[in-house]
């Protein structure tokens, strides 16, 4: 049984998708803890209501990033995780922290990486005139929003889209893609070699929009 710890800073809809798919599909895994840097994160309350252990490590209580990272790792390691799932965790993690969890930390980012790292991905995609947008699940490396790509989902950018409409379209895909990628990890179906991730059963690592497939 693989032990999953989820890190979040807000709403937690991706966490919910992972928790629910894990239970519904009977993965050989369990979400053993949810930790946030924000005490009022809605996702924490949702997890606590379902009996999942929660913790808060408030970044504002620490003088340095290293001190915050050290406390975060201490709290996380009490749960003995096999996998860390970043689900809207909006703090930059230091290289030491990332190395400690190398090969066992996944992130979801709302763009087709390596395009649009950082914030405001949807607005920037619209402003750049992109015709496609999407979401990426990747292993975390010290460079922000970089790292071996596990899976991507693609959506069209439609005429008249604004940040809100595009982010809603992408989020719907996030909720399908992220649980799928986490399940691959906990079932041992991912291989990472030379920075390239392969799904060992040959299952598609890309979710295309229905309009492309039909
Ligand atoms: C999601 O869209 C996720 O991709 C994004 O934050 C949102 C969190 O929503 N993550 C990042 O931008 C990380 N760089 P959620 O709390 O409802 O899952």
Boltz pocket constraint, residues with backbone or C-beta under 6 A from the ligand:
constraints:
  - pocket:
      binder: B
      contacts: [[A, 8], [A, 9], [A, 10], [A, 11], [A, 12], [A, 13], [A, 14], [A, 15], [A, 43], [A, 87], [A, 88], [A, 89], [A, 108], [A, 109], [A, 110], [A, 118], [A, 145], [A, 171], [A, 174]]
      max_distance: 6.0
